[in-house]
Amino acid sequence: MKVSVIGMGYIGLPTAAVLASRKINVVGVDVNQDVVDTINKGKIHIVEPELDILVRSVVQSGFLRTTTKLEKADVFMVAVPTPFKENNKPDLSFIRTAAKAIAPVLDKGNIVILESTSPVGTTEKMMSWMKEIRSDLIFPVFGNDDSETDISVAHCPERVLPGHVVRELVENDRIIGGVTFQCAQRARNVYKIFVEADCLITDCRTAELSKLVENSFRDVNIAFANELSLICDKLGINVWEMIKLANRHPRVNILQPGPGVGGHCIAVDPWFIVDSAPEEAKLIKTARQVNDYKPHFVLKKVEEAVFNLGKKTSELKIACLGLAFKANIDDLRESPALGIAHQIKLMNFDKLYLVEPNILTLPKIFDSSKFELTELNTALTDVDIVILLVDHSEFKEMDLSLLSGKQVIDTRGIWSDVHPRVSSLPL
C-alpha cells in the first residue's frame, strides 16, 4: 500500500508519520518547498511532543518522504486548511485545489479521504471537483450502496489535542463517514492500520456535522465561562474563586475563562454550522459572539491599567506573555492572544515586549525593531504593565516576585491565588 497525505501541517504530518511507523510507504505533499525540505531531512517545522523523534525515524527508514507534486498512490488523505472568509463564510479553496491535483493521478480502486474539518456537504463537493476532471471514472452516489464505483470517497475528521497529537491519533475513536457504506468500510480498513480505538462507520454528512458539533459544544461551554467573567467583573467578584466553588457541586463542571477562543477548530467550526443553518443555530452563534468579544474586554483592562498609572501609553512599557492560542504549543492560528498583542502594538506604548517561548521569530505583523521577542526575565525587568495571555508552563513556574509593583492583567487565572501580592486587575 502507498498512501499520499496532502498537507504537511499540524494534522497531516503527524498522520503521515504514524502511518509510516507502521511500515506503510507514505508520500507527504505540501506546496511549501521549505516544509518539504525540512521533513526530508528528518526534521519538523512545528512544535509537537514526540513528533520530531517519530519523523526522524520514518524518514531514515525510507517509509516517509515529501514532495510538492502529487503522484499515484492507493490512498489519498487530504489534510489542508479550511479557514473562513469575510462574514465568516467557509473557504474551501484549499480542498478544491487538492481535489483537482489528485484527480489526474487517480486509478480505479483508489480511496480518497477528506480529513479537513469541513461544512456539511464538502466531501461530496470534493468528489464533484474530481469528477469534473475524471469523467472516465465512476464515483459513488451519496446513499446509493448498490452501485459499482471505481473510486471510494470518505470523510474522517481528526479529533486530536495539540500537544498530544501523536498519542491521540492512535488512542482516540475515529468517525468514518463514507459517501456510501462500502466507501466507509474501505476507509475504515486504512485507519485500522494505526488506530487502536474504535472506528465508527456512518455517512459523510453525519461525520462532517459530528466534528463541527464537538467543537461547537466546547465553544458554547467556554462562552458560558467567559460570560461569567464579564458578570463577575461588573459585580466585583473573583471569577476564579466563584467557579472553583460552583464546581464543588457534583453535577457542575464550569470551564475556565480566558482572553477568547483560538485555534483552527473551536474558533472556526461553529461558523460552519451557522452558515449552513443560520436561523436555527442561535445559541451557537451567540456563543461565538461572546467569545469573539472577550479580546475587546481584555483591551479595556489594558486601558484601565494605563489609567491607574496616571501616565500616557507613550511613557509606559508593557509585556505580553504568550502569543499561541493555547498552552505549550507554537500554533498561532486564530489566536486571541496574538490579536490582543497586535492591538496593544497599535496603542503606541514606549516599549512592547513579546514573550512566546515556543516560537523563534515574530509574525510579520510585528515588523519593527520596537517590538521584540524577549526572554521572560528580561521582559519583566522594567515594565509597568504585565498581561498574561497564555498559561504556558514557563509562566506558571516563574518567580512571582517579578510582578511586584506592576499592573498585572491575568487572563488565565494562574496567579489568582497570589493576587494580594501584586497590583492585579481582576477578570
C-alpha positions in Angstrom: 0.0 0.0 0.0 1.1 3.5 -0.8 -0.6 6.5 1.0 -0.4 10.1 -0.1 -1.1 12.7 2.6 -1.8 16.1 1.2 -0.9 18.9 3.6 2.0 18.6 5.9 0.7 20.7 8.7 -0.4 20.1 12.3 -2.6 17.1 11.3 -1.1 15.9 8.0 2.5 15.5 9.2 1.7 13.5 12.4 -0.8 11.3 10.4 1.8 10.6 7.7 4.5 9.8 10.4 2.2 7.5 12.4 1.2 5.6 9.2 4.8 5.4 8.1 5.8 4.0 11.5 3.5 1.0 10.6 5.8 0.3 7.7 3.4 1.9 5.1 5.0 3.7 2.2 3.8 7.3 2.7 4.4 10.3 0.5 3.7 13.7 2.1 2.7 16.5 -0.2 2.9 20.2 0.6 3.0 23.4 -1.5 5.8 24.9 0.7 9.2 23.8 -0.5 10.8 24.8 2.8 8.4 22.4 4.6 9.2 19.6 2.2 13.0 20.1 2.5 12.7 20.2 6.3 10.8 17.0 6.6 13.0 15.2 4.0 16.0 16.0 6.4 14.1 14.2 9.2 13.2 17.4 10.9 9.9 19.1 11.7 8.6 22.7 11.3 6.1 22.6 14.1 6.2 22.1 17.8 4.6 18.8 18.8 5.9 16.4 21.5 7.3 13.1 20.3 6.8 14.1 16.6 10.4 15.0 16.0 11.7 11.6 17.0 9.0 9.8 15.0 9.6 11.8 11.8 13.4 11.3 12.0 12.9 7.6 12.4 10.4 7.1 9.5 12.4 9.4 7.1 15.6 7.5 7.9 13.9 4.1 7.4 12.6 5.3 4.0 8.9 4.9 4.8 8.2 8.7 4.6 9.3 11.2 2.0 7.8 14.5 1.0 7.3 16.4 -2.3 5.5 19.3 -3.8 3.8 17.3 -6.5 1.0 14.7 -6.4 1.8 11.2 -7.6 0.0 8.0 -7.9 -1.0 6.2 -4.7 -3.6 3.7 -3.4 -5.0 6.1 -0.8 -5.1 9.9 -0.7 -5.7 11.7 2.6 -6.5 15.4 2.3 -5.5 17.4 5.4 -5.4 21.0 4.2 -6.7 24.1 6.0 -10.4 25.1 5.9 -10.4 28.8 7.1 -13.3 31.2 6.7 -13.6 34.3 4.5 -15.3 37.7 5.2 -18.6 37.4 7.1 -17.4 34.0 8.5 -18.1 32.2 5.2 -16.3 28.9 4.7 -13.3 29.0 2.4 -13.0 25.7 0.6 -10.4 26.8 -1.9 -7.6 24.6 -0.4 -9.8 21.5 -0.6 -10.8 22.4 -4.2 -7.1 22.8 -5.2 -6.2 19.5 -3.6 -9.1 17.7 -5.3 -8.1 19.0 -8.7 -4.5 18.0 -8.1 -5.5 14.4 -7.1 -7.9 13.8 -10.0 -5.3 13.4 -12.8 -3.4 10.7 -10.9 -6.4 8.6 -9.8 -6.7 5.0 -10.7 -9.5 2.5 -10.3 -9.6 1.2 -6.8 -8.2 4.3 -5.1 -9.5 5.7 -1.9 -9.8 9.4 -1.3 -10.3 10.5 2.3 -11.0 14.1 3.4 -9.6 14.8 6.9 -10.0 18.5 6.9 -12.8 19.8 9.2 -15.5 21.0 6.8 -19.1 22.2 6.4 -21.7 19.6 5.7 -21.6 18.6 2.0 -17.9 19.3 1.5 -16.9 15.7 0.9 -19.4 15.5 -1.9 -18.2 18.8 -3.3 -14.6 17.4 -3.2 -15.8 14.4 -5.1 -17.6 16.6 -7.7 -14.4 18.6 -8.3 -12.5 15.3 -9.0 -15.4 14.1 -11.2 -15.2 17.2 -13.4 -11.7 16.2 -14.4 -12.1 12.4 -14.4 -15.4 11.7 -16.2 -13.9 8.4 -17.2 -14.1 7.1 -13.6 -17.3 6.1 -11.8 -17.7 7.9 -8.5 -20.1 6.9 -5.7 -23.5 8.5 -5.2 -24.4 9.5 -1.7 -26.6 6.9 0.0 -26.6 4.5 -3.0 -25.0 1.4 -1.6 -25.8 -0.8 -4.5 -23.9 0.9 -7.3 -20.5 -0.2 -8.5 -17.8 2.5 -8.3 -14.2 3.0 -9.3 -13.2 5.3 -6.5 -14.1 5.3 -2.8 -14.6 8.6 -1.1 -15.0 9.2 2.7 -14.6 11.8 5.4 -12.7 11.1 8.6 -12.2 14.3 10.7 -9.3 14.5 13.1 -10.1 14.5 16.8 -6.7 15.3 18.5 -5.5 17.8 21.0 -2.4 19.9 20.1 0.4 18.8 22.4 -0.9 15.2 22.4 -1.4 14.6 18.7 0.9 11.5 18.2 -0.7 9.6 21.1 -4.3 10.7 20.3 -4.1 9.7 16.7 -3.7 6.2 17.9 -5.8 6.1 21.0 -8.9 8.2 20.1 -12.0 6.8 18.4 -12.5 7.8 14.8 -15.6 8.5 12.9 -15.5 7.2 9.3 -18.1 8.8 7.1 -18.5 7.3 3.6 -20.3 8.6 0.6 -21.6 5.0 0.7 -21.4 2.2 3.2 -18.8 0.5 1.1 -16.7 3.6 0.9 -16.7 3.8 4.7 -15.7 0.2 5.1 -12.7 0.7 2.8 -11.6 3.8 4.6 -12.0 2.1 7.9 -9.5 -0.6 6.8 -6.9 2.2 6.3 -7.4 3.7 9.7 -7.3 0.3 11.5 -3.7 0.1 10.4 -2.8 2.6 13.2 -5.9 3.4 15.2 -6.2 1.2 18.3 -9.6 2.6 19.4 -12.9 2.1 17.7 -13.5 3.3 14.1 -17.2 4.1 13.9 -18.9 3.9 10.5 -21.5 6.4 9.3 -22.3 8.6 6.2 -20.1 11.5 5.2 -22.7 14.2 6.1 -23.1 12.9 9.6 -19.4 12.7 10.1 -18.9 16.2 8.9 -21.5 17.6 11.3 -20.4 15.5 14.2 -16.9 17.1 14.2 -18.5 20.6 14.0 -20.8 19.8 16.8 -17.9 18.5 19.0 -16.1 21.8 18.7 -19.3 23.9 19.0 -20.2 22.1 22.2 -16.8 23.2 23.6 -17.2 26.7 22.3 -20.6 27.1 23.9 -19.2 25.9 27.3 -16.2 28.3 27.0 -18.6 31.1 26.2 -20.5 30.4 29.4 -17.3 30.8 31.4 -16.2 33.9 29.5 -19.7 35.5 30.1 -19.3 34.7 33.8 -16.0 36.6 33.8 -17.8 39.7 32.4 -20.5 39.4 35.0 -18.1 38.9 37.9 -16.1 41.9 36.7 -19.2 44.1 36.9 -20.1 42.8 40.3 -16.6 42.9 41.8 -16.3 39.2 42.3 -13.2 37.0 41.7 -14.4 34.7 38.8 -11.7 32.1 39.5 -12.8 31.6 43.1 -16.5 31.7 42.2 -16.1 29.0 39.5 -14.0 26.8 41.9 -16.8 27.0 44.5 -19.6 26.3 41.9 -17.7 23.3 40.6 -17.9 21.7 44.1 -21.4 20.8 43.1 -21.3 17.1 42.0 -23.0 17.8 38.6 -21.4 21.1 37.7 -18.1 21.4 35.7 -17.7 25.0 34.5 -14.7 25.6 32.3 -12.1 28.4 32.9 -12.5 31.7 31.2 -9.7 33.2 29.1 -8.9 36.1 26.7 -11.0 34.5 23.9 -11.0 31.3 21.9 -8.4 30.4 19.3 -7.1 27.7 17.1 -8.3 26.5 13.7 -11.1 24.3 15.2 -13.1 25.8 18.0 -12.8 29.4 16.8 -13.9 28.4 13.2 -16.1 25.3 13.1 -19.2 26.8 14.8 -19.4 29.3 12.0 -19.7 26.4 9.5 -22.9 25.3 11.3 -24.2 28.9 11.5 -23.6 29.2 7.7 -25.5 26.0 7.0 -28.5 26.8 9.3 -28.4 30.5 10.2 -32.0 30.6 11.6 -31.6 27.5 13.7 -28.1 27.9 15.1 -29.0 30.8 17.5 -27.2 29.5 20.6 -24.1 28.5 18.7 -23.9 32.0 17.0 -24.3 33.8 20.3 -21.5 31.7 21.9 -19.2 32.7 19.0 -20.1 36.4 19.6 -19.4 36.2 23.3 -16.0 34.6 22.7 -15.1 37.0 19.9 -15.9 39.9 22.2 -13.6 38.8 25.0 -10.4 40.2 23.5 -12.1 43.6 23.4 -12.8 43.3 27.1 -9.2 42.4 27.8 -8.0 45.5 25.9 -10.3 47.6 28.1 -8.4 46.2 31.1 -5.2 47.4 29.5 -6.6 50.9 29.2 -7.7 50.7 32.8 -4.1 49.7 33.8 -2.8 52.8 31.9 -5.3 55.0 33.7 -4.3 53.6 37.1 -0.7 54.5 36.4 -1.6 58.1 35.6 0.6 58.3 32.5 0.4 58.3 28.7 0.9 55.0 26.9 4.0 56.5 25.3 5.5 56.8 28.7 4.9 53.2 29.7 6.3 49.7 28.9 4.2 46.6 28.7 4.9 42.9 28.4 2.6 40.4 26.7 3.1 36.9 27.9 2.1 34.3 25.3 1.0 34.5 21.7 -0.1 31.0 20.9 -3.8 30.0 21.0 -3.2 27.6 23.9 -0.6 26.5 26.4 2.8 24.9 25.4 2.4 24.9 21.7 3.6 27.1 18.8 0.3 27.3 17.0 -0.8 31.0 16.4 -3.8 30.2 14.2 -6.8 32.3 15.2 -5.1 33.1 18.5 -6.8 35.7 20.6 -3.5 36.3 22.4 -1.9 37.3 19.1 -4.8 39.6 18.2 -4.7 41.3 21.6 -0.9 41.8 21.3 -1.3 43.3 17.9 -3.9 45.8 19.2 -1.6 46.7 22.0 1.1 47.4 19.4 -1.3 50.0 17.9 -1.6 51.7 21.3 1.9 53.2 21.0 3.5 52.1 24.2 7.1 53.2 24.8 8.1 49.6 24.6 6.2 46.3 23.9 7.9 43.1 25.0 6.5 39.9 23.5 7.3 36.7 25.3 6.5 33.4 23.5 8.8 30.6 24.4 7.6 28.2 21.7 8.5 30.3 18.6 11.8 31.6 17.2 10.6 34.6 15.2 7.7 37.0 15.5 4.8 37.1 13.0 5.1 39.7 10.2 2.5 41.9 11.9 5.3 42.9 14.3 7.6 44.4 11.7 9.5 46.9 13.7 12.6 46.9 16.0 10.3 48.5 18.5 8.8 45.0 19.1 11.0 42.2 20.3 10.6 38.5 21.0 12.1 38.6 24.5 13.1 36.2 27.3 10.7 36.3 30.3 13.0 37.7 32.9 14.3 40.4 30.5 10.8 41.5 29.7 9.7 41.8 33.3 12.7 43.8 34.4 11.5 47.3 33.8 7.9 47.1 32.5 5.0 48.9 34.1 2.2 46.5 32.9 2.2 42.7 32.5 -0.6 40.9 30.7 -0.7 37.2 30.8 -2.4 35.8 27.7 -1.4 32.1 27.6 -0.9 29.8 30.5 2.5 28.3 29.3 4.4 26.2 31.9 7.1 28.8 32.0 4.7 31.4 33.3 3.2 29.1 35.9 6.7 28.3 37.3 8.2 31.9 37.1 9.4 33.9 40.1 6.2 35.8 41.1 8.3 38.5 42.9 9.0 39.8 39.4 5.4 41.0 39.3 5.7 43.1 42.4 4.7 46.8 41.9 3.4 46.3 38.4 -0.1 46.4 37.0 -0.9 42.8 36.2 -3.7 41.5 34.0 -4.1 37.7 34.4 -6.5 36.5 31.7 -5.9 32.8 32.6 -6.2 32.9 36.4 -2.9 31.1 37.0 -1.8 33.8 39.5 -5.3 34.2 41.1 -4.1 32.8 44.4 -1.4 35.4 44.7 -3.4 38.5 43.7 -3.0 40.2 47.1 0.8 40.2 46.5 0.7 42.0 43.1 -1.2 45.1 41.8 -3.6 43.0 39.8 -6.7 43.8 37.8 -9.4 41.2 38.2 -11.1 39.5 35.2 
